[in-house]
Each structure stands twice: as C-alpha cells, then as structure tokens.
C-alpha cells in the first residue's frame, strides 16, 4: 500500500484500530436498528395481508384529514416565509443597538415545546378564534419563523451589495431589485427554510391537539386517535407509513427545487453591517423590531397572565400555583380546586425522563460522532442512519415502539424506560450535529505532535479528540434535555397511568372544562417554558465560555 495513502487513512481515523472504531459505532448501530428500524418495519407488518389500506383510503373522513393536513401545511409555510423575510432583511443588513437581543428573541419560539406554543395561543386569542384554522396558522408561524429568519438571513447578510447597487444605478426601483436580483439569489435558502417549515407543520401534533378543536385534525392527530382511542391499529399504521412517504417525497422535491435554482455568486462574510441612515430605513427597522418583540412576547405574557387569573375572571391570584404545588390559599378557608392530574408528580417524572434521555443521547450520539469522524467518508452511512429519526414524526416513532415491543420476549410496553428511549431517538441527531463539526475541525498536526512526544495512537486520540469533544457534548446534553422535556408526540403512545409528563399533563388540563383546571394547565405550561429556557440558557453559557477560552 502507498505509505501516503496509509498515513491519510490513519489521520482520518485518528490512529484508531478498526476494533476501537467498531466499538464506538456499535451503540449507534444497535440503537438505530433496534429502536428505529425495527419499529418502522413492525408498523409495515401491521398492514400486510389486511384490509387496512382499503379501509384507510376509502374513508371520506381520512381523505378530509389528508386534505386539511396538506393545505394547512402549505399555507403555514407560505405565511411563515412571508412573515420572516422582513426581519431576516433587517437583521442581516443593519447594525443597531439591541440587534443580538432581537435575534435571540426571534429564536425563542422555536425552542419552546409545541404544547407551550399551543397553550400560549389558547391564552392569547379570543374565544371565537382560540381554536380552529386561524389559531393553528398563527401558532405555526410563531413557532417556525426563526427557521426563515436564521436560514435566509445567514445567506442574505453575505450577498454582495454591489449587484443591487448596479441595478439601482441602471434605474431599477427597490422593489424591482428585490424581485429580479435579491430574491432569485435567496431562493435556494428560502426553499431550504420552507422545506423545514413544511415538515414541521405537516407533522404538527401538539399545536393541533390544543388548538384544532373537535373539527380539525392532522394526520398526526388522526394516527393517535385511530391507534389509542379507536384501537384501529391497521389503519393507523397505514397512515403512519403514508405520512413517512409524503415527507420523503417533499424532501426530495425541495432538494431538487434548490438545485434547479442554485446560482453561483460570490458569498462573503460581511465585516460590518449598514448603519440606519434615512428616515425610511429607521421606520422600517423600528417597525420590524416592535412587531417581532410584540409577536414573541404577547403569547407568553398571555399564558402567564392566564395562570394568575381567578376563576371568575375579574382578578388575579396565586390560587392555581398553590393548587399545583399543593398549598392552600391563605385568603380563603376553602381548599383550591383539586386537579385531576398529579401536576407536581408530572414535573418529577419529566425531569427524571429528561435526565435519562439526555444520558442515552449523549452516550449514543457521542460514540456515533467519534466513529463517523474516524471513518471519514465511510462514516456517511452511519451519519445518515443516525439522522433518520429526525426526519420521522415523533408520533410515528412512538407508535412504532408501541407495536414493536408488545409481545414476548420483548413486551416492554409498560416499561418506564420506553419513554426516555423514544425521547433519545429524537434528541440523538441533535447531539451528533453539535459534536461532529468540532471533531472534523481538529487539526491532524495535534495528533502528530502527541505522537512525536511518545503518545500511542490511542492515547493521542484520547488526549486530543476526547478533550475537544467535552464542550460540544455538554452543549448537546443541554439540547437533549430541552427536547426531552417538551417531547409530546411519542410520549402520547408510551405514557401510562401515573407516569404523565408535563406536556401530557398540560394537554389534559387544557382540554378539560373548568377555568380552574385551565389555570393549572397554564401554570404547568409556564413551568415547562421556564425549564426549557434554563436548559437552552445553559447551552448558551457553555458556548460563551468556550468562545472566551
């Protein structure tokens, strides 16, 4: 073998032996095959040699659900793109005081659990609009606008400004420059962001469960209802596989759309952004900032306010908070209205499951990242396999786990570990995406230097690679914790009596009649939002410390 080729291969693998690389890849392979591939295959098996296909596609109510799911996803995507372009332009092109805070504020809705977003709009909108199409569309735009602002804005701020300047010099109006120069250059980024938004809105579950009411149901909700409420496992399995196929087709279509409209242009990082100069620009910037702040803050403030509102609606008190945490209001001799949900127990259960899911995701994702980085190009298949759960709806994951592990010797339906396993499937791809870039950025000369000082290949890998991965792993752990705390889709299939998580408890309280129970649901939604912010805040603190170091 050519010595140069051999050195190159050793550099890619960090000097690790095939046995060590195989040991690193094994947890991810077993995890993906056992808890993702096998459940999906089990779902497919439920539809074979049955009338499930005919029953599913001949049912008029299911056809209506498919139509509603599709058109609300298309409309939600279009509205999100339109709503996100202005803040993307302002944040990409202008430098102003508080810009970083506004950028962070735009991202806030995207990190919130879907049940918190649903609860926030349930609290914000008047009774005539708090359920139905308007509420669903508004919540989807709120939740996904960060995808457009961050995705399109990252490209927009690197577009060369001389193209637009040349067009204006030739007499083009600002709108014509936008239509014929800027938007065509931004189209691939817009299409990429739109594809992500479409996937999220097509698989919407938590938002629709809270805001859809009895008349509106997406495929996600229909799968849950067929499997859990009606016991129609075959039709539910058909719908899950059909949804998976539609998502695959949508991703392929968006990918080809991006490729067809990709244009070669010199993107370059901008050293400075433009200061606000004219009165018109100042009005646009200020108006955009005010609209963004109001749109993000108003639903969350409304949710907190509803948690403090008395049953009569004429004042505010801590009665709902005391009811949730088991205290009796001092201002009255009557105990608070008893909840039908163990709210404090749900908080404990959520934290316990989140910690277990975080541990699983960090171990599996960390080992997978090390193996993928060591394998180089050969690790692409493992990388793709680990990412597959990210492109699958959480409802399908939970449903598949329920079907796959319902018979001996693996009858684990009632096992408490199934819930954090489902959460870890969703969280592991995020850990890999955080850790892998850091591993690929390691300079091979660091390993060579360690080897020159007498370190064995394994010790050089341990002292260089593992040390570099600690910070990203902690960041991934924070994301995994936040994801597990807010996970709702898979949990609805796997939860059992007495083991309800916070999202399950919130949905149960808000979907039952009674102002007192609703107030307690808003209390739990506020607590869940605070826990999520704490988890994401810890991630940002770690990033800041690493940047300063």
Buried (B, 14 or more C-beta within 10 A) or exposed (E): EEEEEEEEEBBBBBBBEEEBBEEBBEBBBEBBEBBBBBBBEBBBEBBEEBEBBEBBBEBEEBEEBBEBBBEBBBBBBBBBBEBBBBBBBBBBBBEBEEBEEBBEBBBBBBBBBBBBBBBBBBBBBEEEBBBBBBBBBBBBBBBBBBBBBBBBBBBBBBBBEEBBEEBBEEEBEEEEBBEEBBEEBBBBBBBBBBBBBBBBBBBBBBBBBBBBBEEBBBBBBBBBBBBBEEEBBBBBBBBBBBBBEBBEEBBEEBEEBBEEBEEEEEEEEBEEBEEBEEEEBEEBBEEBBEEBBEBBEBBBBBBBEBBBBBBEEEEEBBBBBBBBEEEEBEEEEEEBBEBEBBBBEBBEBBBBBBBBBBBBBBBBBBBBBBBBBBBBEBBEEBBEBBBBBBEBBBBBBBBBBBBBBEEEEEEBBEEBEBBBBBBBBBBBBBBBBBBBEBBEEBEBEBBBEBBEEEBEBEBBBBBBBBEBBEBBBBBBBBBBBBBBBBBBBBBBBBBEEEBBBBBBBBBBBBBBEBBBBBBBBBBBBBBBBEBBBEBBEBBEEBBEEBEEE
